[in-house]
Amino acid sequence: MPSETLRAAVIGTGKMSRGHARGYQGAAGVELVACADVSEAARSQFASEFGVDRTYADAREMLEQEKPDIVSVCTWPPLHAELTVLACEAGVRAVLCEKPMAVHLADADQMLAAAKANGTLLCINHQRRFRPRYVHAKRYLDAGAIGRISQVTSICRGDLLTDGTHLIDMTRFLLGDPPIEWVFGGIDLTRRQNVDVVNGMGFAEWLTAGTRYGHHVEGGALAILHFQNGVRANLEIGSIARPGYQKFVVNGTDGRIEISGDQPEPGEPELRVCPFGSQPITPELEPDRSMQVNVEEIVNSLRTGRPHRLDGTSGRATLEAIMAIFASAIERRPVPLPYTRPDSPFEAALTSDAISLG
Ligand SMILES: NC(=O)c1ccc[n+]([C@@H]2O[C@H](COP(=O)([O-])OP(=O)(O)OC[C@H]3O[C@@H](n4cnc5c(N)ncnc54)[C@H](O)[C@@H]3O)[C@@H](O)[C@H]2O)c1
């Protein structure tokens, strides 16, 4: 395949689109050519910030006019499926859709089906798989630095769909993506207080709709993921979590690996490898270029046909675990995977008044 410059476009030019734009502008072999957003203010701001002169109010029109090779879907999650399917059907070669993949498994399945039918590479942006602290931790784990992994503790603030999606995805990554056998979880139904509806990520409608990023959220969750290989992960999310964002402790037969996450305590290293019986290692890490490396891997996958680290089937596996945790919390029992309910058990329980946030 000739190594022509690939043309990229962004749908939804809000906060997270900045990371995608920087990724496209930093990566070799790609050019950011256009954007679409229903908000005139949002698309003009993005256009001037990134020097993109072709802007559209309508994503469909942009796809028809620009025929981009790669499209980022950076809208709120309830729109991910519709816009991803639109892009696949328009002949886009790769879609990099923001996380969480969707808000229902049925939507995720539609996205995967559209990608398959149109030969589109579909990636879900759990970009932490490219972040140095996690990449190096995985290398140490693969090299046997702490022996056989026995247990992981995974901590983040926020809620299951918004932030827990990164937490579960990273837990799966650190363990080598083994299948999950069952999950057990509880959710905090306390309605979130002290929300910044102007600057807070995805809280624009909180005071009127009580939703974040356009979907229902719980106050926090505690969950166990039991993997088929016998390893367990204990997740702490949101209101019930200890401090930290995307923080992990991986325990093994011969030691422990600690990953600080985005909000380290003073003096806490990003990554610490603690083999039993010898001094801890705190490796030097290169600067974070995760979105650029992510885009470079998309270019490489399109040119060579090699798989991408953030493939849609992996995004779906993470969404399936989230939905199973919701089901477990509502039904108060462990839930085996595969979990196949097409809609969200959490949303269904809220809208039928089986549970309520208070
Ligand atoms: N990967 C990460 O680390 C990370 C971090 C933050 C947010 N996110 C995710 O990114 C996504 C976007 O979040 P955000 O904080 O950037 O939201 P945002 O509100 O800042 O931006 C969303 C944009 O989408 C636009 N939009 C709405 N409907 C549209 C449509 N039909 N067509 C085109 N544009 C439309 C809005 O006008 C807005 O400008 C969410 O899925 C969120 O979970 C990911």
The ligand as a Tripos MOL2 file, in Angstrom:
@<TRIPOS>MOLECULE
LIG
   44    48     1     0     0
SMALL
NO_CHARGES

@<TRIPOS>ATOM
      1 N1        -10.0810    9.3800   26.9630 N.am      1 LIG1
      2 C1        -10.0890   10.2780   27.9410 C.2       1 LIG1
      3 O1         -9.1720   10.3690   28.7470 O.2       1 LIG1
      4 C2        -11.2640   11.2000   28.0660 C.ar      1 LIG1
      5 C3        -11.2130   12.3340   28.8800 C.ar      1 LIG1
      6 C4        -12.3350   13.1730   28.9110 C.ar      1 LIG1
      7 C5        -13.4650   12.8680   28.1710 C.ar      1 LIG1
      8 N2        -13.4940   11.7380   27.4060 N.ar      1 LIG1
      9 C6        -14.6660   11.3590   26.6070 C.3       1 LIG1
     10 O2        -14.7090   12.2060   25.4570 O.3       1 LIG1
     11 C7        -16.0670   12.3860   25.0560 C.3       1 LIG1
     12 C8        -16.3410   13.8810   24.9520 C.3       1 LIG1
     13 O3        -16.1240   14.4730   26.2050 O.3       1 LIG1
     14 P1        -15.7510   16.0520   26.3280 P.3       1 LIG1
     15 O4        -15.3990   16.2650   27.7480 O.co2     1 LIG1
     16 O5        -14.8040   16.4340   25.2490 O.co2     1 LIG1
     17 O6        -17.1960   16.6880   26.0250 O.3       1 LIG1
     18 P2        -17.5120   18.1860   25.5830 P.3       1 LIG1
     19 O7        -18.8770   18.4900   26.0630 O.co2     1 LIG1
     20 O8        -16.4030   19.1060   25.9780 O.co2     1 LIG1
     21 O9        -17.5070   18.1120   23.9690 O.3       1 LIG1
     22 C9        -18.4980   17.4220   23.2310 C.3       1 LIG1
     23 C10       -18.7340   18.2010   21.9400 C.3       1 LIG1
     24 O10       -19.6150   17.4240   21.1020 O.3       1 LIG1
     25 C11       -20.4360   18.3560   20.3950 C.3       1 LIG1
     26 N3        -21.5940   17.6520   19.8130 N.ar      1 LIG1
     27 C12       -22.7460   17.2790   20.4140 C.ar      1 LIG1
     28 N4        -23.5510   16.6630   19.5240 N.ar      1 LIG1
     29 C13       -22.8940   16.6350   18.3450 C.ar      1 LIG1
     30 C14       -23.1970   16.1250   17.0470 C.ar      1 LIG1
     31 N5        -24.3460   15.5010   16.7810 N.pl3     1 LIG1
     32 N6        -22.2840   16.2840   16.0700 N.ar      1 LIG1
     33 C15       -21.1200   16.9390   16.2990 C.ar      1 LIG1
     34 N7        -20.7660   17.4400   17.5110 N.ar      1 LIG1
     35 C16       -21.6440   17.2840   18.5120 C.ar      1 LIG1
     36 C17       -20.7790   19.3880   21.4490 C.3       1 LIG1
     37 O11       -21.2790   20.5990   20.8890 O.3       1 LIG1
     38 C18       -19.4290   19.5480   22.1580 C.3       1 LIG1
     39 O12       -18.6660   20.6010   21.5760 O.3       1 LIG1
     40 C19       -16.9140   11.6450   26.0880 C.3       1 LIG1
     41 O13       -17.2210   10.3660   25.6050 O.3       1 LIG1
     42 C20       -16.0010   11.5350   27.2980 C.3       1 LIG1
     43 O14       -16.2800   10.4150   28.1140 O.3       1 LIG1
     44 C21       -12.4000   10.9440   27.3220 C.ar      1 LIG1
@<TRIPOS>BOND
     1     1     2 1
     2     2     3 2
     3     2     4 1
     4     4     5 ar
     5     4    44 ar
     6     5     6 ar
     7     6     7 ar
     8     7     8 ar
     9     8     9 1
    10     8    44 ar
    11     9    10 1
    12     9    42 1
    13    10    11 1
    14    11    12 1
    15    11    40 1
    16    12    13 1
    17    13    14 1
    18    14    15 2
    19    14    16 1
    20    14    17 1
    21    17    18 1
    22    18    19 2
    23    18    20 1
    24    18    21 1
    25    21    22 1
    26    22    23 1
    27    23    24 1
    28    23    38 1
    29    24    25 1
    30    25    26 1
    31    25    36 1
    32    26    27 ar
    33    26    35 ar
    34    27    28 ar
    35    28    29 ar
    36    29    30 ar
    37    29    35 ar
    38    30    31 1
    39    30    32 ar
    40    32    33 ar
    41    33    34 ar
    42    34    35 ar
    43    36    37 1
    44    36    38 1
    45    38    39 1
    46    40    41 1
    47    40    42 1
    48    42    43 1
@<TRIPOS>SUBSTRUCTURE
     1 LIG1         1 GROUP 0 **** ****
